[in-house]
């Protein structure tokens, strides 16, 4: 508001003196007053300073509006504020009118009361601007609060989505550990140690929403290594991603591990009939994660929770969501690489 007051005060001062200038030079009945540049500049300066004081008074009233609202019934608070605004202006103009009586030109008629009209008009203009500024400020604050709430909501949703990953993953790994304990206790001990290190790093990664592509790929490789412990090296991973993309690219945390987990969950494989998973980078800025299909013979329905979760997490960063491609022989998911 202070900036607006400084800019508008001299403009209103210039605007206020124009009618006086035209009246005094309108004809023979008008008073003969010589308006020299110095006198005109002095009058404009005095009026501008007076207008600036009007601004300051209205700032003061606005700043103390809550006190006014506590002192009078709420429906009349604004009325009291406006009355105080115009009352002070009225008293100031009267003071100027009385003090300037000796130097005021004679023969001005009704135009002699122009200072009252001009001051009230200027004050009305100031009140309009003050209300517009306050309305715009309140609107900006509401929009900022709304944006902060939306960010908080998105952050909460993102955390909830990430928290869904671990229970699902832990269920599968513990089931694997149970099978290994029954079949090979020594291998189960090694698997437990690797699993502990894997979970330790995964808990660290969940502190981030997106991570470097190289890190997420490393996490996927570790996951497949764990699964190969159970399935006797029955899973093969092929990676064809340029080093520049590995360094610059970013993915939502656990994106690749989610797809690897889906491939393991929905396909049958063995040491003779290995599951092949490939990760390659395309010229359209997407990673294609694909695997040869060898569906499990199961009556259980696929829930699609993993891919749904991945799409929801992607939606927080881009409108380029994962795209699935399914054929008779293979299944593929295309992921948009962030940061490229």
C-alpha positions as a Markdown table, in Angstrom:
| # | Residue | x | y | z |
|---|---|---|---|---|
| 1 | Unk | 0.0 | 0.0 | 0.0 |
| 2 | Unk | 2.8 | 2.4 | 0.8 |
| 3 | Unk | 4.2 | 2.1 | -2.7 |
| 4 | Unk | 0.7 | 2.8 | -4.1 |
| 5 | Unk | 0.4 | 5.9 | -1.8 |
| 6 | Unk | 3.7 | 7.3 | -3.0 |
| 7 | Unk | 2.8 | 6.9 | -6.6 |
| 8 | Unk | -0.8 | 8.1 | -6.5 |
| 9 | Unk | -0.3 | 11.1 | -4.2 |
| 10 | Unk | 1.4 | 13.4 | -6.7 |
| 11 | Unk | -1.0 | 12.2 | -9.5 |
| 12 | Unk | -4.0 | 13.2 | -7.4 |
| 13 | Unk | -2.3 | 16.5 | -6.5 |
| 14 | Unk | -1.9 | 17.3 | -10.2 |
| 15 | Unk | -5.4 | 16.2 | -11.0 |
| 16 | Unk | -6.8 | 18.3 | -8.1 |
| 17 | Unk | -5.2 | 21.6 | -9.3 |
| 18 | Unk | -6.4 | 21.3 | -12.9 |
| 19 | Unk | -10.0 | 22.4 | -12.2 |
| 20 | Unk | -8.7 | 25.4 | -10.2 |
| 21 | Unk | -6.4 | 26.4 | -13.0 |
| 22 | Unk | -9.2 | 26.3 | -15.6 |
| 23 | Unk | -11.6 | 28.1 | -13.4 |
| 24 | Unk | -9.2 | 31.0 | -12.7 |
| 25 | Unk | -8.6 | 31.4 | -16.4 |
| 26 | Unk | -12.1 | 30.8 | -17.7 |
| 27 | Unk | -13.2 | 34.4 | -18.2 |
| 28 | Unk | -13.7 | 37.9 | -16.8 |
| 29 | Unk | -15.7 | 36.9 | -13.8 |
| 30 | Unk | -13.0 | 34.6 | -12.5 |
| 31 | Unk | -10.4 | 35.9 | -10.1 |
| 32 | Unk | -7.2 | 37.1 | -11.6 |
| 33 | Unk | -4.4 | 34.9 | -10.1 |
| 34 | Unk | -1.1 | 34.5 | -11.7 |
| 35 | Unk | -0.1 | 30.8 | -11.7 |
| 36 | Unk | 3.7 | 30.8 | -12.0 |
| 37 | Unk | 5.5 | 27.4 | -12.2 |
| 38 | Unk | 6.9 | 27.9 | -8.7 |
| 39 | Unk | 3.4 | 28.6 | -7.3 |
| 40 | Unk | 1.9 | 25.7 | -9.2 |
| 41 | Unk | 4.6 | 23.3 | -8.0 |
| 42 | Unk | 4.1 | 24.5 | -4.4 |
| 43 | Unk | 0.4 | 24.0 | -4.5 |
| 44 | Unk | 0.8 | 20.5 | -6.1 |
| 45 | Unk | 3.3 | 19.6 | -3.4 |
| 46 | Unk | 1.0 | 20.7 | -0.6 |
| 47 | Unk | -1.9 | 18.8 | -2.1 |
| 48 | Unk | 0.2 | 15.8 | -2.7 |
| 49 | Unk | 1.4 | 15.8 | 0.9 |
| 50 | Unk | -2.2 | 16.1 | 2.1 |
| 51 | Unk | -3.2 | 13.2 | -0.1 |
| 52 | Unk | -0.3 | 11.1 | 1.3 |
| 53 | Unk | -1.6 | 11.9 | 4.8 |
| 54 | Unk | -5.0 | 10.7 | 3.7 |
| 55 | Unk | -3.4 | 7.5 | 2.7 |
| 56 | Unk | -1.6 | 7.1 | 6.0 |
| 57 | Unk | -4.8 | 7.8 | 7.9 |
| 58 | Unk | -6.7 | 5.2 | 6.0 |
| 59 | Unk | -3.8 | 2.7 | 6.5 |
| 60 | Unk | -4.0 | 3.4 | 10.2 |
| 61 | Unk | -7.8 | 2.8 | 10.3 |
| 62 | Unk | -7.4 | -0.4 | 8.3 |
| 63 | Unk | -4.6 | -1.6 | 10.5 |
| 64 | Unk | -6.7 | -1.0 | 13.6 |
| 65 | Unk | -10.0 | -2.3 | 12.1 |
| 66 | Unk | -10.0 | -5.3 | 14.5 |
| 67 | Unk | -10.0 | -2.9 | 17.4 |
| 68 | Unk | -12.9 | -0.9 | 15.9 |
| 69 | Unk | -14.8 | -4.2 | 15.4 |
| 70 | Unk | -14.3 | -5.0 | 19.1 |
| 71 | Unk | -15.4 | -1.6 | 20.2 |
| 72 | Unk | -18.7 | -1.4 | 18.2 |
| 73 | Unk | -21.3 | -4.0 | 17.1 |
| 74 | Unk | -19.9 | -6.0 | 14.1 |
| 75 | Unk | -22.5 | -4.8 | 11.5 |
| 76 | Unk | -21.5 | -1.2 | 12.1 |
| 77 | Unk | -17.7 | -1.6 | 12.2 |
| 78 | Unk | -17.1 | -0.7 | 8.5 |
| 79 | Unk | -19.5 | 2.3 | 8.8 |
| 80 | Unk | -17.6 | 3.6 | 11.8 |
| 81 | Unk | -14.3 | 3.2 | 9.9 |
| 82 | Unk | -15.6 | 5.2 | 6.9 |
| 83 | Unk | -17.1 | 7.9 | 9.2 |
| 84 | Unk | -13.8 | 8.3 | 11.0 |
| 85 | Unk | -12.0 | 8.5 | 7.6 |
| 86 | Unk | -14.2 | 11.3 | 6.2 |
| 87 | Unk | -14.5 | 13.1 | 9.6 |
| 88 | Unk | -10.7 | 13.7 | 9.9 |
| 89 | Unk | -10.6 | 14.8 | 6.2 |
| 90 | Unk | -13.5 | 17.2 | 6.9 |
| 91 | Unk | -11.7 | 18.7 | 9.9 |
| 92 | Unk | -8.4 | 19.0 | 8.0 |
| 93 | Unk | -10.1 | 20.8 | 5.1 |
| 94 | Unk | -11.9 | 23.2 | 7.5 |
| 95 | Unk | -8.6 | 24.0 | 9.2 |
| 96 | Unk | -7.0 | 24.7 | 5.8 |
| 97 | Unk | -10.1 | 26.7 | 4.8 |
| 98 | Unk | -9.9 | 29.0 | 7.9 |
| 99 | Unk | -6.1 | 29.4 | 7.8 |
| 100 | Unk | -6.1 | 30.3 | 4.1 |
| 101 | Unk | -8.9 | 32.8 | 4.4 |
| 102 | Unk | -6.6 | 35.8 | 4.2 |
| 103 | Unk | -4.8 | 34.6 | 1.1 |
| 104 | Unk | -7.8 | 33.1 | -0.7 |
| 105 | Unk | -8.7 | 34.9 | -4.0 |
| 106 | Unk | -11.9 | 36.9 | -3.9 |
| 107 | Unk | -14.8 | 36.4 | -6.2 |
| 108 | Unk | -14.6 | 32.6 | -6.5 |
| 109 | Unk | -18.3 | 32.1 | -5.6 |
| 110 | Unk | -19.3 | 28.5 | -5.0 |
| 111 | Unk | -16.0 | 27.3 | -6.3 |
| 112 | Unk | -14.5 | 28.6 | -3.1 |
| 113 | Unk | -15.8 | 25.3 | -1.5 |
| 114 | Unk | -13.9 | 23.2 | -4.1 |
| 115 | Unk | -11.4 | 22.0 | -1.5 |
| 116 | Unk | -14.2 | 20.1 | 0.3 |
| 117 | Unk | -15.4 | 18.4 | -2.9 |
| 118 | Unk | -11.9 | 17.6 | -4.1 |
| 119 | Unk | -10.8 | 16.3 | -0.7 |
| 120 | Unk | -13.8 | 14.1 | -0.3 |
| 121 | Unk | -13.4 | 12.8 | -3.9 |
| 122 | Unk | -9.7 | 12.1 | -3.3 |
| 123 | Unk | -10.5 | 10.2 | 0.0 |
| 124 | Unk | -13.2 | 8.2 | -1.8 |
| 125 | Unk | -10.7 | 7.2 | -4.5 |
| 126 | Unk | -8.2 | 6.2 | -1.8 |
| 127 | Unk | -10.8 | 4.1 | 0.0 |
| 128 | Unk | -11.6 | 2.3 | -3.2 |
| 129 | Unk | -8.0 | 1.6 | -3.8 |
| 130 | Unk | -7.4 | 0.4 | -0.3 |
| 131 | Unk | -10.4 | -2.0 | -0.5 |
| 132 | Unk | -9.1 | -3.3 | -3.9 |
| 133 | Unk | -5.6 | -3.8 | -2.4 |
| 134 | Unk | -6.9 | -5.6 | 0.6 |
| 135 | Unk | -9.2 | -7.8 | -1.5 |
| 136 | Unk | -6.3 | -8.7 | -3.8 |
| 137 | Unk | -4.0 | -9.4 | -0.8 |
| 138 | Unk | -6.7 | -11.6 | 0.9 |
| 139 | Unk | -7.2 | -13.4 | -2.4 |
| 140 | Unk | -3.4 | -14.0 | -2.8 |
| 141 | Unk | -3.2 | -15.3 | 0.8 |
| 142 | Unk | -6.1 | -17.7 | 0.3 |
| 143 | Unk | -4.5 | -18.9 | -2.9 |
| 144 | Unk | -1.2 | -19.4 | -1.1 |
| 145 | Unk | -2.9 | -21.3 | 1.7 |
| 146 | Unk | -4.8 | -23.4 | -0.8 |
| 147 | Unk | -1.5 | -24.2 | -2.7 |
| 148 | Unk | 0.2 | -25.1 | 0.6 |
| 149 | Unk | -2.7 | -27.4 | 1.5 |
| 150 | Unk | -2.6 | -29.0 | -1.9 |
| 151 | Unk | 1.2 | -29.6 | -1.5 |
| 152 | Unk | 0.6 | -31.0 | 2.0 |
| 153 | Unk | -2.1 | -33.3 | 0.6 |
| 154 | Unk | 0.1 | -34.4 | -2.3 |
| 155 | Unk | 3.0 | -35.1 | 0.1 |
| 156 | Unk | 0.7 | -37.1 | 2.4 |
| 157 | Unk | -0.6 | -39.1 | -0.6 |
| 158 | Unk | 3.0 | -39.7 | -1.8 |
| 159 | Unk | 4.0 | -41.0 | 1.6 |
| 160 | Unk | 1.0 | -43.3 | 1.8 |
| 161 | Unk | 1.8 | -44.7 | -1.7 |
| 162 | Unk | 5.4 | -45.4 | -0.7 |
| 163 | Unk | 4.3 | -47.0 | 2.5 |
| 164 | Unk | 2.2 | -49.5 | 0.6 |
| 165 | Unk | 5.3 | -50.9 | -1.2 |
| 166 | Unk | 7.1 | -52.3 | 1.9 |
| 167 | Unk | 4.2 | -54.5 | 3.3 |
| 168 | Unk | 3.7 | -56.1 | -0.1 |
| 169 | Unk | 7.4 | -56.6 | -0.7 |
| 170 | Unk | 8.0 | -57.9 | 2.9 |
| 171 | Unk | 5.1 | -60.5 | 2.5 |
| 172 | Unk | 6.8 | -61.9 | -0.6 |
| 173 | Unk | 10.3 | -62.0 | 0.8 |
| 174 | Unk | 9.2 | -63.6 | 4.0 |
| 175 | Unk | 7.3 | -66.2 | 2.1 |
| 176 | Unk | 10.5 | -66.8 | 0.1 |
| 177 | Unk | 12.5 | -67.0 | 3.4 |
| 178 | Unk | 10.1 | -69.6 | 4.8 |
| 179 | Unk | 10.5 | -71.8 | 1.7 |
| 180 | Unk | 14.3 | -71.5 | 1.9 |
| 181 | Unk | 14.3 | -72.5 | 5.6 |
| 182 | Unk | 12.3 | -75.6 | 4.8 |
| 183 | Unk | 14.6 | -76.5 | 1.8 |
| 184 | Unk | 18.1 | -75.2 | 2.6 |
| 185 | Unk | 18.9 | -73.7 | 6.0 |
| 186 | Unk | 22.4 | -72.6 | 5.0 |
| 187 | Unk | 21.0 | -70.8 | 1.9 |
| 188 | Unk | 18.3 | -69.2 | 4.1 |
| 189 | Unk | 21.0 | -67.7 | 6.4 |
| 190 | Unk | 22.7 | -66.1 | 3.4 |
| 191 | Unk | 19.4 | -64.9 | 2.1 |
| 192 | Unk | 18.5 | -63.4 | 5.4 |
| 193 | Unk | 21.8 | -61.4 | 5.5 |
| 194 | Unk | 21.3 | -60.1 | 2.0 |
| 195 | Unk | 17.7 | -59.3 | 2.7 |
| 196 | Unk | 18.7 | -57.3 | 5.8 |
| 197 | Unk | 21.1 | -55.2 | 3.7 |
| 198 | Unk | 18.5 | -54.8 | 1.0 |
| 199 | Unk | 15.9 | -53.6 | 3.5 |
| 200 | Unk | 18.3 | -51.2 | 5.2 |
| 201 | Unk | 19.0 | -49.5 | 1.9 |
| 202 | Unk | 15.3 | -49.5 | 0.9 |
| 203 | Unk | 14.3 | -47.7 | 4.1 |
| 204 | Unk | 16.9 | -45.0 | 3.3 |
| 205 | Unk | 15.5 | -44.6 | -0.2 |
| 206 | Unk | 11.9 | -44.1 | 1.0 |
| 207 | Unk | 13.0 | -40.8 | 2.4 |
| 208 | Unk | 13.0 | -39.5 | -1.2 |
| 209 | Unk | 10.1 | -39.3 | -3.7 |
| 210 | Unk | 12.4 | -39.6 | -6.8 |
| 211 | Unk | 15.9 | -41.1 | -7.0 |
| 212 | Unk | 18.5 | -41.3 | -9.7 |
| 213 | Unk | 17.8 | -43.9 | -12.4 |
| 214 | Unk | 21.1 | -45.6 | -11.6 |
| 215 | Unk | 20.1 | -46.0 | -8.0 |
| 216 | Unk | 16.7 | -47.4 | -8.8 |
| 217 | Unk | 18.3 | -49.8 | -11.3 |
| 218 | Unk | 20.8 | -50.9 | -8.7 |
| 219 | Unk | 17.9 | -51.6 | -6.3 |
| 220 | Unk | 16.2 | -53.7 | -9.0 |
| 221 | Unk | 19.4 | -55.7 | -9.6 |
| 222 | Unk | 19.6 | -56.4 | -5.8 |
| 223 | Unk | 16.0 | -57.5 | -5.8 |
| 224 | Unk | 16.6 | -59.9 | -8.7 |
| 225 | Unk | 19.7 | -61.2 | -7.0 |
| 226 | Unk | 17.6 | -62.0 | -3.9 |
| 227 | Unk | 15.0 | -63.8 | -6.0 |
| 228 | Unk | 17.7 | -65.8 | -7.8 |
| 229 | Unk | 18.8 | -67.1 | -4.4 |
| 230 | Unk | 15.4 | -68.7 | -4.2 |
| 231 | Unk | 14.9 | -69.7 | -7.8 |
| 232 | Unk | 18.4 | -71.0 | -8.5 |
| 233 | Unk | 19.5 | -68.2 | -10.9 |
| 234 | Unk | 16.3 | -68.6 | -13.0 |
| 235 | Unk | 16.0 | -64.9 | -13.7 |
| 236 | Unk | 18.1 | -63.0 | -16.3 |
| 237 | Unk | 18.3 | -59.2 | -16.4 |
| 238 | Unk | 19.4 | -57.4 | -19.6 |
| 239 | Unk | 20.1 | -53.6 | -19.4 |
| 240 | Unk | 20.6 | -51.3 | -22.3 |
| 241 | Unk | 20.7 | -47.7 | -21.0 |
| 242 | Unk | 23.2 | -45.1 | -21.9 |
| 243 | Unk | 25.5 | -43.8 | -19.1 |
| 244 | Unk | 24.3 | -40.2 | -19.7 |
| 245 | Unk | 20.7 | -41.3 | -19.0 |
| 246 | Unk | 21.8 | -43.3 | -16.0 |
| 247 | Unk | 23.5 | -40.2 | -14.5 |
| 248 | Unk | 20.8 | -37.6 | -15.4 |
| 249 | Unk | 17.6 | -39.6 | -15.3 |
| 250 | Unk | 15.4 | -39.9 | -12.3 |
| 251 | Unk | 12.5 | -42.2 | -11.4 |
| 252 | Unk | 9.9 | -42.5 | -8.6 |
| 253 | Unk | 11.5 | -44.5 | -5.9 |
| 254 | Unk | 11.1 | -48.4 | -6.4 |
| 255 | Unk | 9.7 | -47.9 | -9.9 |
| 256 | Unk | 11.9 | -50.6 | -11.5 |
| 257 | Unk | 11.7 | -53.0 | -8.5 |
| 258 | Unk | 7.9 | -52.8 | -8.7 |
| 259 | Unk | 8.0 | -54.0 | -12.3 |
| 260 | Unk | 10.5 | -56.7 | -11.6 |
| 261 | Unk | 8.3 | -57.9 | -8.7 |
| 262 | Unk | 5.3 | -58.1 | -11.1 |
| 263 | Unk | 7.3 | -60.1 | -13.6 |
| 264 | Unk | 8.3 | -62.6 | -10.9 |
| 265 | Unk | 4.8 | -62.8 | -9.4 |
| 266 | Unk | 2.9 | -63.4 | -12.7 |
| 267 | Unk | 5.2 | -65.7 | -14.6 |
| 268 | Unk | 6.4 | -69.3 | -14.2 |
| 269 | Unk | 10.1 | -70.1 | -14.8 |
| 270 | Unk | 12.9 | -72.5 | -13.9 |
| 271 | Unk | 16.6 | -73.0 | -14.4 |
| 272 | Unk | 15.8 | -74.5 | -17.9 |
| 273 | Unk | 13.1 | -72.0 | -18.8 |
| 274 | Unk | 14.5 | -68.7 | -17.4 |
| 275 | Unk | 12.6 | -65.5 | -17.0 |
| 276 | Unk | 14.1 | -62.8 | -19.1 |
| 277 | Unk | 13.6 | -59.2 | -18.0 |
| 278 | Unk | 15.0 | -56.4 | -20.1 |
| 279 | Unk | 15.4 | -52.6 | -19.5 |
| 280 | Unk | 16.2 | -50.4 | -22.4 |
| 281 | Unk | 16.1 | -46.7 | -23.1 |
| 282 | Unk | 14.1 | -45.4 | -26.2 |
| 283 | Unk | 14.6 | -42.3 | -28.2 |
| 284 | Unk | 11.2 | -41.0 | -27.0 |
| 285 | Unk | 12.6 | -40.5 | -23.5 |
| 286 | Unk | 11.0 | -43.6 | -22.0 |
| 287 | Unk | 12.4 | -46.8 | -20.5 |
| 288 | Unk | 10.9 | -50.0 | -21.7 |
| 289 | Unk | 10.8 | -52.7 | -19.0 |
| 290 | Unk | 9.7 | -56.0 | -20.6 |
| 291 | Unk | 9.6 | -59.7 | -20.0 |
| 292 | Unk | 8.7 | -62.8 | -21.9 |
| 293 | Unk | 5.3 | -64.1 | -20.9 |
| 294 | Unk | 5.0 | -67.5 | -19.3 |
| 295 | Unk | 1.9 | -67.1 | -17.2 |
| 296 | Unk | 1.4 | -69.1 | -14.0 |
| 297 | Unk | -1.4 | -71.5 | -13.8 |
| 298 | Unk | -3.4 | -70.0 | -11.0 |
| 299 | Unk | -7.0 | -69.3 | -10.2 |
| 300 | Unk | -6.1 | -66.1 | -8.3 |
| 301 | Unk | -7.1 | -62.9 | -10.0 |
| 302 | Unk | -4.5 | -60.2 | -10.7 |
| 303 | Unk | -5.2 | -57.1 | -8.6 |
| 304 | Unk | -2.9 | -54.7 | -10.5 |
| 305 | Unk | -2.0 | -53.0 | -7.2 |
| 306 | Unk | 1.7 | -52.6 | -8.2 |
| 307 | Unk | 1.1 | -50.8 | -11.5 |
| 308 | Unk | -1.8 | -48.8 | -10.1 |
| 309 | Unk | 0.5 | -47.6 | -7.2 |
| 310 | Unk | 3.2 | -46.7 | -9.8 |
| 311 | Unk | 0.8 | -44.7 | -11.9 |
| 312 | Unk | -0.4 | -42.8 | -8.9 |
| 313 | Unk | 3.1 | -41.9 | -7.8 |
| 314 | Unk | 4.0 | -40.8 | -11.4 |
| 315 | Unk | 1.0 | -38.6 | -11.4 |
| 316 | Unk | 2.6 | -36.4 | -8.7 |
| 317 | Unk | 5.5 | -35.5 | -11.1 |
| 318 | Unk | 4.2 | -35.6 | -14.7 |
| 319 | Unk | 1.2 | -36.3 | -16.8 |
| 320 | Unk | 3.3 | -38.8 | -18.8 |
| 321 | Unk | 2.1 | -41.9 | -16.9 |
| 322 | Unk | 3.4 | -45.4 | -17.4 |
| 323 | Unk | 2.0 | -47.2 | -20.5 |
| 324 | Unk | 1.5 | -51.0 | -20.6 |
| 325 | Unk | 1.9 | -53.1 | -23.8 |
| 326 | Unk | 0.8 | -56.7 | -23.7 |
| 327 | Unk | 1.1 | -59.2 | -26.5 |
| 328 | Unk | 0.8 | -63.0 | -26.7 |
| 329 | Unk | 4.6 | -63.5 | -26.1 |
| 330 | Unk | 5.6 | -60.5 | -23.9 |
| 331 | Unk | 4.5 | -57.9 | -21.5 |
| 332 | Unk | 6.1 | -54.4 | -21.3 |
| 333 | Unk | 5.7 | -51.2 | -19.4 |
| 334 | Unk | 7.1 | -47.9 | -20.7 |
| 335 | Unk | 8.3 | -45.4 | -18.0 |
| 336 | Unk | 8.9 | -41.7 | -18.7 |
| 337 | Unk | 12.4 | -40.8 | -17.4 |
| 338 | Unk | 12.3 | -37.6 | -15.3 |
| 339 | Unk | 15.0 | -35.0 | -15.6 |
| 340 | Unk | 16.0 | -35.7 | -19.2 |
